[in-house]
Amino acid sequence: MVSRVIPVDPFDLVIFGGTGDLARRKILPGLFRRFCAGQMPQDAQIIGAARSDLDAAGFRDLVADAIAEFGGKTLAECGELPAFLDRLDYVTIDARGDDGWAELKTKMRKGVVAAYYFSVGPGLFGDIAKRLNSWGIADKNSRIVVEKPFGRDLASAQDLNASLAAEFDETQIYRIDHYLGKETVQNLMAIRFGNLLFEPLWNAQYIDHIQISVAESVGVGGRGAYYDKSGAMRDMVQNHLMQLLCLIAMEPPSKFDPDAVRDEKLKVIRALQPVAPHEIVRGQYGGNDGPSYRDDAGDPRSFTESYVALKTQIANWRWSGVPFYLRTGKRLKARTSEIAVVFKPLPHSIFDDVGEGGQNVLAIQLQPNEGITLDVTIKEPGPGGMRLAHVPLDMTFAETLGDEAEEAPDAYERLIMDVIRGNQTLFMRGDEVEAAWAWTDPIIDGWRDRHDVPKIYDAGSTGPEDALALLHRDGRRWRDLSV
């Protein structure tokens, strides 16, 4: 199998916040990898724009240092760093004032794709969008990329969408969620809609329940101040886990078209049932002997959750009665992200020994090792009679696809290239964002109104014990977080 790298059209990409952490860690090293892979045209131009008083040479030095630190083995193998740095330029700019905009305008070329990446806080989105238009820099063919958070509730998301819509058409706005750029997430769509095997079984008649887990072994780290104003519900459930749920539960779109896909995702969000208080658990790491969230966040009285587990259902024919269990947390047993589709047990077994477990499980592993397994039942080898065992049919990408898996672009690389192509399939639409907040807000409001206090759990555990009861009440259990 030969991997095909399809070059994109010539482009100018402006990265607002080009000296910031996200740009240094993800965006610029990712662009360098795409350059080394031959996907970036030689006349592409990347312009950093930030408050820092740098010239082009200073920005190139900053980018070279970032690639040395975060570029991985690409730097050693590529040998194209000087050529990539030649593609870079820089402008010192005031997002809320007039400084720098005239200079930026002179650097933009006619007749190429123009994209503007807002790698800044959402409070600056409206200001930058307005100035791109008032200075005549952007036009109807320009594209803007905005990072989460897309608001902190429905009202702020509506205000944010309105500020962008005042300057750009919805077809020009790319709301980026890096989870949707992961190879396995896209393979989930390929498995569902590219194989006859699964679609007839993808419903309440055959599926017992679905688990979506995004666990992190680290704490909030240097994001403590930000995270304490957000929490796991806003930071992870409302966007990342919601998008994974949509891809699992959506109806087949009429075609693989951005709006056709996003229309079906929106239907899922609008069909989500409200979550009752007894069907959600919020926690905070901080056992007696381990790290404390409150210490990490710098607030000894914080009631912000670092963990959420919940049960929800989708009110439509396909999924009627099928529970979806979602969980995410910091300082857990292992770093792992997984979607597990657990099929119903056999209605009748002809075997005396059905082994332990006995249910088929399709597990989609998003991190740390991307891959897909399907647990099936086989006979144990040997002369011991018809003894059954449950084994995975394994398609770990690194083993199955070899070098291709290692060469596959990471999420940010893929999504930025999709922006240049004008493909919005893996980006959230404004009405999707607002529908997700409309479902999330009552949960957060309920915590506030009830003066809810997070359950304390030990760092390195699987979370609060109450989360185990969430499934035990239904005769189920969480999948192991070990990797």
N, C-alpha and C positions, 0 to 999 in steps of 0.2 A: 504494500500500500504506500503510495507516494503522496506526501502532503503537498497541497498546492497553495502557494502564496500569491494572492492576487493583488497587485499594486493598486493603490488608490489614486485618485486624480490629484493634480497639484493643489496645494492648499496653503493658506496662512492660518496659523493657530495662535491665538493670543491667550496666554494663561494669566488671568488676574489672580494675584496672590502667588506669583511665580517664584518667590523666594521662600514660601511657606513650607510647612512640614509635609503636607500632602503632595505638593509638587515635587519636593525633593525625594520623598520615599517611593512614590508610586508613579506619578504622571511622567516626569522627565526620564527616569530609568526605563519606564515602559516604552516611551517613544524611541529611546535609543535601541531597545531590542527590536522594535518594528523596523527601524532603519537598518539594523544589521541583517534582518531577515529578508531584506529586499522589498518590503511592502511600502516603504515611504519613497516617493519620487525624489530625485536628486535636487530638484528646485523647490522643495517644501521649505517653508519659513516658519519658525517657532519664535514667538515674541513673548518674553517675560514682561509683566507689568505689575509693579508693586510700589509701595512707598519708599523702599530702600533706595538710598542715593548711590546707584551703581551706574557704570557704563556697560557697553556690550561685552568688553573684555572681562570685567568683574563678574558679570552674570555667567559667562562661559566658565570661569574658574569655579564658581559656585556649583554649576551643573556637573563639571568634571569631578568635583569632590563628592557630589551626591551619587553619581554613577559608580565611583570607586567604592562607596560605602554600601549602596543598595542594588548595584547592577548585577550582582551574582557573577556566575562564570562567563556571562556574555562579554564582559569587558575584556577578559583574558583571551577569549576565542575569536572575537570579532575583528579587532585591529582597525576599526573604522571610527574611533572616537574623534580624531581631528576633523574628519569629514563631517561628522554629525555636529560638532561644535560650530562649524562654519555656517550651519543652517540657523544658528541662534542670534537673536537680537534682544534688545532690552529698552524699556522706557520707564522712567520714574513718573508715577502718576498719582493723582489725588482723586480717589473714587467719589468724593463729595464736593470737590472743587473743580477749578478749571485747569490746573497745572497738568501738563503732559498729554492732554487729549489732541491738541493740534499736532504734536510730534507723532503720536500714534497714527493719526490719519495719514500722514505722509509716508508711513512705512507700509500701509496696506496696499496690496496690488489689485489691479482690475483683472477680471477674467479668470480668477481662481476661486476655489471654495474658501469661504471665510467663516471660521468658527471661533467662538469666544468662550473660554472655560472659566466659570466663576468659582475659582478655588478659594473662596472667601466666606465669611459668615453671612447668613441669610439677610442680616440687616443691611447689607450693601447691595443685594441683588437689584432692588428697584433703582438705586442711584446709578449703578453701572449701566443698566439697561436704558435708562433715560438718557444718559450722556452719549451712549453709542449712537442713539438716534439724533439727538439735538446737535451733535457735532458732525452729522452726516457720514459717520464711519460705517455703520451697518446699513444694509438694504434688505429688500424682501427675500433675498436668497441666503442671507446670513443665518447662522445657527448659534444658539447659546446653550451651554451646558451648565446645569446648576446641581450642586451637591446637597445632600441631606444635611441637616434636618429641614424638611419642607413644612415649616411651622412647628408649633408645639401643641396645637389643638385645632379644631375645625375653623374657628374664627381667624386665627393667625394664618392658617393655610389658605383660606379664602382671600385674605388681604394680600398674601404673597403672590398667589396666582393672579389676582387683579392687577398688581403692580407690573408683573411681567406681561400680562395680556394687553396692557395699555401701550406697550412698545413693540411687542412681537406677536405674531400669529402662533397659535398652538402647534402648528406643524414645524415651527422653528425652534421649539423649546424641548430640550433633552434633559429630563430629570433622571439623574444617574443613580442606580443602586447596584453596587459592584457585585452583589450576590447573583444578579441575573446574568452577569458576564462569565460566570464560572462554566467550564467545559461540561461538567456533569449536569448542571441545571439545563443547559441546552440539550444535552443528551436525553434528559427526561422527556422533553417534547418529542424527540426523535423516537424514543421507545414507545411512547403512548400513541403517537399518530402515524408512525412509520411501520408498525407491525400489527398484523391482524391478531396475533396471539393475545394481546392484553386488552384491547378495547372492549370485546364482549364481556370481559370479567370485571371491568372497571366501574363497578356500581354496588349498590347496597345488597344485592342478592349474593354476591361472592366476597365482598370485603368486610371484614369484621371491624377494623378501626385503622386509623392512620396516626403515626407519631412523627412529629417534626421537632428535632432537638438541635439547638445551637449552643454548645457548651464551650466555655473558655477556662483555661487553667490559671490565667493571670487575673490580677485585680484591675482596678480602674487606672492605676499608674498615674501618669502625668495628666490624665484627662479628668481628674477628680473634681475640679471646680465646674467643668462643663457637665459631667455626668450627674453630679448631685442635683442639677436643675432639670435633669431629663429622666434618668432611671431606665430600667430595662424595658418597661412597657413602651415608652416613647422611642428609645434608642434602637430597639431590636424588633419587638413584636409588631408595632404599627407598620413597619416597612419591610424588613428582611423576611421575617417569618410569614407575614401576610402575603408577600409575593410568592414564596414557596408554596403556600397553601393554594393560592390561585392557580399555579401551574399544575398542581396535582389534581385539583377539583374541576377545572374549567371544562366546558363542552368543546368538542372539536370545532375549530373555526372553519368557516367556509373555504378559506385559503390561508396560506402562510403570508399574511399581509399585516403590517403594523396595527392598523385600526381594527382589523378583524380579530386579531389575537387579544388586543386590549379591551375590545367590547366584551369578549367572553370572560376575561378576568374581572371586569367591573361587575358583571352579573353575579359572580361568586361572592364578591364583597357585599353586595347589596342583599344577598340571600343568607348571609351569616346571622345566626340567631344571637340575641343578647346573651351575655355570660352572667349567670347568677352568682352572687357572692360566695356560695359554697362550692362553686366550680372553678375557683381561681385561688392560687396560693402565691403570695409575694414574700420574698425572703431577703435577708441581708447577711452577708458573711461577717463573722465576728465572734467565733468561739473563744473560750477562755485562753487557749494556748496558742492560737494562730493569729494570722493577720486580721485586722479589723477594717471593715469598710469605712467606718467613721473616722479612723485615723488616716486612711488613704484619701478620703474626701476632704479632710480638714474641718469636719463639723461634728463635734461630739454628741450633738442632739439630732443628727440627720435621721429621718424616717424614709429616705429614698430607697427603693428596692434595687438590689443587684441581681435578683432572681425572680422569674415569673414562670408559673406553670398553670395551664388552664385547659378547660374542656369546652369545645364549642361544636355546633352542628350547623349543617347547611340545609336550609328549607327548600329543597327541590326534590324531584322524583328520583334522580340518580343517587342522591346521598341521604335520603330519608332514613333516620335511625342510626347512621354511621357517625360515631364520635371522632372528632379530630382533637388530639392531645398535643399541645404546644408547650415547649419549655425552653428557657434560655437563662444563662446565669454566668456570673464571674466567679473565679476561684473555685471551680469545680474539679472533679476528679481527673478529668482529661480534657484536652482540646479536641473537640470533634463536632462535626455538623452532619446530620443524617436525616433523611426522610425514609421512614419505614412503612410500607404498605402491607398490613397484616391481613392475610386472607382468612376466611372462616374455616373452622375444622371440618374434616370429612363428616358428612351427615351419617355415614355408617362405614365402619372399618371391618374388612374381612379378616384382619390379622389380630391375633391375640396380643402381640407385642407391637404397639405403635410407636415405641420409643418416647423420649421426653420432648415436649414441645408439640410437634405434630402439625403445626400450621405452616403453610407456605408464606414466606416473607420476601418481598422485593425491597431491598435496602439500597438506597442511593446515597453514597458517601460523598460529601462535598469537601470535607477537609478532615484530617491533614492529607490523606491519600485519596484522590478522586477515583471513584469506581462504582460499579454496580454489582450486586450479588443477588441471586435468587435461591432461597433455601428450599430444597426439595428432599423428598424421602426416597431412600434407596435401601437395598438389602446390604447388611454388613457382610464383608467378605469372610469366607471361612465355612467350615462344615457345621456350624452351630445351629442349623435350622434357619427358619425365616425370621431372623432378627433384623429389625429395621433401625436405620440411622438417618439423621437429618444433616445434610451437607450442603454447602453453598456452591452454586455454579458461579464462578468468580470471573468478573471482567474488570480487574484492576487496570486502569489505563496504562500505568507505567510498565506492567508486565505484558499486557496484550498488544499495545501499540508501539512499545519500545521507544525508539528515538523520537517518534512523532509526538508521544505524550509529553516528553521533556521539552520539545520545541513549541508546543502549543502556547499561544499567548495567554498571559494572565488576564484577569477580568478587566482591569483598566485598559490594557492594550487593546483588547477586542472592542470594548465599548467606544473608545476614542476613534478607532478606525470606522466603526459603524456611524459615528457622527459625521465623519468626512464623507462617507458613502450616502448619507441621508437616510439611513435605515433606523426607524424608531421602534422596532419590534421589542427590543429589550429595555426600553425606557418607559417610565410611568407617565401617564397622561394626567392632566390636572384633575379631571373628575374622579380618577382612581384615587388620587391622594386624598381628596376631600371625602370620598366614601369611606376610606380606611379610618380617617379621623372621626367620622360620624359614628362608627362602630366602637372606636377606642375611647372616646371622651366619656361616655357614661361609666365605664369601668374606673377610670381615674377619678372622676367626680364622686363615685360611690366610696372609694377609699378615703377621699378627703371628708366627705359628709359623715362617714362612720368613724372617723379618727382611727383608721386602720393602722396597725403597727406591724411592720414586717416580722416574719419568723426568723430567728437567728439560726444560722447553720454554720458548721465548721468548714473552714477552708480545706480543700482537698476532698470534700465529701461529694455526694450526688445531689445535695440541696436539702431543704427542710423535709422533715419526716412527713409533714402534712401533704407534701406533693406525692408521696408514695400512696397515701390513702386515697388520693384523687382517682387513681386507677384501681386500687384494691376494692373500692366500693363497687366497681363494675366487673370484678372478677378478672382484672387484667394487671399487668405490671409493666413498668418502664423497661425499655431495652438498656443493656449495660452501656455505660459511657466509655468503657475501655476501648482502646484502639489497637 
